[in-house]
Amino acid sequence: MRTQIELENVAAAELAGTGDVMLRALAEQAGCDVFLRGNLLTLAGEAEAVAVAAAMVRELSELVAQGHELAPGTVESVARALDENERPGAILEDVIWRHRNTRVAPKTVHQKRYVDSIRDNTITFGIGPAGTGKTFLAVALAAAALHRREVSRIILTRPAVEAGERLGFLPGDLMAKVDPYLRPLFDALHDMLEAEKFTQHMERGVIEVAPLAFMRGRTLNDSFIILDEAQNTTPEQMKMFLTRLGFNSKVVVTGDITQVDLPREQTSGLTAVVEILEGVEDIGFIHFGEEDVVRHKLVRRIVAAYNEHAQRMAPELRSAKRA
């Protein structure tokens, strides 16, 4: 099948891109040939693939008309949204934070549901593999809430569980020891804020980054609180953390139940809390999958390979446990 679409000047320019990178991305996602000459876009291939490409082009053109700058990742995001029968514009145009050249918005249907859950619920759990944007989106929403003065501080925490080395073996004082565990949270905040503003907030206690153990005995009011790597909490630690919730606060808990670094005999607090709290009012659970990975495509393939391996090994693991 062969079909042609006449584009507006701006849309044609965006799709042309640099070195035909956009056209190649469109062809790869749709599985058909894509040619652009002037304002005339030609699609050729199997009827189903051409129909998919045409739908994607219409959505991309609409995004351009709304002022959205296209990138190869945009093509993939549009394809995912259409697969889920969702409007791509409703997802990609939900900008939750802007800072200079940083523009943070959901890229997948589950990311959009995650963002909406954080807005609508007091506590949200984001559960899924690495690279799905769980922590980055939560930090962006925290920065936005602080900017709008909806909260007076941001608290970022994660359990200091070692994956192969112990805190005591690391040089320096306490903060130097826990820095490797908290670094991903620092990195996300640095992407959101100017360095000077970030330093000021840290010095004044407006932004607090601390190990989970430091939360015990506190009541956290007027705060946006993010617990990262929650799969490495024990059920007792998870209960302790959740009961720190104070008035006018939001809590976001993120983790990947396939990446638990606790001793084998120890139950993960994240696994337990899903069974205990799912269905409780004002608490949202969003489960991400490998299709939500927005890092390098190879990361998604790695996640998929590990998931397949885990499924193959499941009967053997069950047998070993019974033994």
N, C-alpha and C positions, 0 to 999 in steps of 0.2 A: 504494500500500500504506500501511496505517496500523497502528502498533503502539504499545502503552503499556507502560512499565516503572515499577514501584513502587520508589522509592528509600528508603534509610535516611535518617533526619533529617539527619545530618551531610553525607552526600553531596548531598542536595537543597539544603542551604544553600550548599555549595561551588559547585555548578553554577549556582545562582541568581546568585551573585556580586554585583557592583555594576553596576547599569544593564544587566543581561542580557548583559554582555560575554562571559561564558562560553558562554551559549546561542548567541550569534551566531557565536562561533568554532567551536562544534560544528557548527552548520548549514552554515557556509562550508566546513569541511573535509570533511563527509560529503556535501554537496550535496542536503540535504533540509530540510524545515521541522521546527523543534524548538519545542515548547511545554512549559512547566512550570507546573503548578497544584498548589500544595501539595507533596506527595511523588510526584505522578504526572507522569511525563515522557511526552509524546506525540511520536512521530516519524511524519512523513507525507511520502510522495514515491515515487520509483521504488523497486522492491523491492530492488535492489542497494544503493542509497544508504541505505535504511532499515536494511538488514542491517549495513552498515559502521558507521553511527551507533550501532546497538545494541551492536556489539562494542566500540566506543570507550567507550560509557557504562559497560559492564561493567568495562573496564580502569580507567577514571577512578574508579569507585566503589571498586575494590580499592585504588587508590593512596590515596584518602581514608581508607579503613579502616586503612591502614598509617601514617597520620599525615602524609601528603603534602598540602601546601597547593597548590591548583590555581591556574593562571594561564592566560591565552590561549595562551601558548607551550607549556604542558603538553599542551593539546589537539593542537597541531601535532606535538609530539614523539611522542605516543601514535599518531597517524595514521601517522607515518613508520615507527615500530617495527612496527606491524601490517602495513604494506606489505612489510616485510622478513621477515615471519613470525617476529618476535622478541617476547619478552615485555616490554612497556613497563616493568613494575616492576623487572626485572633491570637495566635501563639507568638509569632515573631515580632509583632508590634507592641507586645506587652513589655515595654522597657521599664525595668525596675530600678535601674541606677545608671546615671551618666556622670562621667568624670573625664574631662578633656577628651582623649581619643577612646576612652573605655565606654562601651555601650553594652550593658548586660541585659539580656532578655532570654526567655526560654527558647530552646531549639527543638524540643520534642514534645509530644503530647503529654508524657508523664512529667516532664519538667514543668509544663504549664499547670498541671494538676497539683504538683508539689508547691509551686508558688502560690496558687489559689488557696491551698490548704493552710499554708503558713499565715496568709492574710486572714482567713476565716476562723481558724482554730487557735486556742491558747497553746496547745502542744501539738507538734507535728513530728512524726518519725519518717525519715527518708532512708529506705533500706534498699541496697543494691550494690552492684560492682563498682570498682574504681573507674573514674572517668565519666560518670554520669552527671556531674555538676552538683552533687548534693551539698557539699561544703561551700563551693563558690557562690551558688545562688543564695544560700542562707546568709553568708557574710554580706552579699550585696543588699539583701533585704534589711539586714541589721544596719548597714551604713545608711540606707535610705530612711529608716525609722529614726535613727539618731539625727540625721540632717533635718527631718521634719519635726523634731523635738517630741516625737511620740514616746520615746524612752529617754532616760537621762544617761544611760551607759550601756556598753556592750560587754558581755562576759563570754569569753571563749575558753573552753576547757576540753581536755581529753585525758583518758587514763594513761599513766606513764607505765605501760606494759612493755617489757623488753622483748624484742624479737632476735634473740641470739646474743645479746650483751646486756650487762647489768648497769644500772645507774651508778652504783658505787665505783665502777671501774673507770667512769668518765672523769676527766679533769675539771677543776673549777668549782665555783659555789653552786648553790641549788639551782639558780636560774640557768647557769651554764650547763648543768646536768640535764635539765628538762628541755632545754632549747631544741634539741633534735626532735623531740616529740611534738613540740608546739610550732615548729617552723612552718608547716603547711598553712596554719592559720595566720601566721605573720605574713606569709607570702600573699595570701588572698587579700588581706587588709591593705597591703602595700599597693596592690592593683587597684584598690578602690579610692584611696586617699593620697593626698600629697604627703611627702615624707615629713615635712615640718608639722603639718596638722596631725599626722599619726603620732609623732614624738610628743607633741603637746598633750594629746588625749591620753597617751600612756602615762606621762608624768602626773597628770591630774586625776588619774584613776577613772577617766571616762571610758577608756578601753582597758579591760583587764584580761590578761591571758595567764591561765594558771592550771596546774595539774588538778585532776578531779578530787584528789584528797583534800585540797584546800577548800572545797565547798562544804564540808561537814560543819554542822552547827550554825550555818548562815540562813537568813531569809532574804531572798533576792527580789526586792521590789523595783518597779519602774525600770526594768532591764530587759534587754534582748539577749537571751542566753543560748549558746550553741554548744552542745556536747558532741564532739567529733570522735570517730573510731569507737563508737559505743559497743561494738561487738566484743571489746576487750574489758567491759565492765562485768562484775559479778552481779547476780540478782540483788544482793544486798546493796551494792554500790549504786545500782540503777534506782532502787527505791529511795535511797538516801538523796540522790540527785533530784529526782522528780519532786520530792517533798520539800525541796528548797524554794519552790515556786512561791512568789509573793504577789502582791497586787500590781495591776497594770504591767504585767510582764508577759513575754512570749518565750517559749522554749522550743528549740529545734534540736532533734536528736538524729544523728546520721551514723550509718555504719554498714558493714558488709558481713553478713553472717557466714560467708564462705572464707573469711580471712581472720579467724579467731586465733589469737596468740596466747590464750590462756592454757594452763595445763590440761591435758586430755580429760581428766576426770571432772573438771570444773565446767559448770553450765554457764553459758553466756547470758548476761543480763538482758541483752537485746533480743535473744531468742525467747527468753521467758516473758518479757514484757509484751510481746505480740500476743501470746496466749492469754495474758492476764487482762490487758487493757483494750484490745481491739473491740470496737463497738461501744466504748464509753463516749458519752457526749463531750464535745469540745476537744476531742483528741483525734487527729487524723493520721492515717498510715498510708504512705505512698511507696509502692514497690517498683523499683526500677529493674529493667532487664538489659541484656547485652545490646539490644537495639537502641538503647538510650545513651550508649557510650559516645561522647562527643570529642574525645581525644583522637589521636592518630588512628586511622582505620586498623592498623595492626593490633592496637589495644583491644578492639572489639573481637578480632579473630582469636587473640590469646584468651580472652574471657570465654568465648564460645568453646574453644578447645578444652579448657579446664572444666567447664560445665559438662561437656560430653564425657570427659574422663571420669568425673565424679559419678555420673550416672552409671557408667560401665562398672565402676568399682563398688557401687552401693551394695549389691548382694554379698560381695566378699566381706565388706565392712560389717554388715549385719551378722554374718556368720561368725566373724571374729569376736564380736561383742557377746554373742550367745555363748561362745566357747569360754 
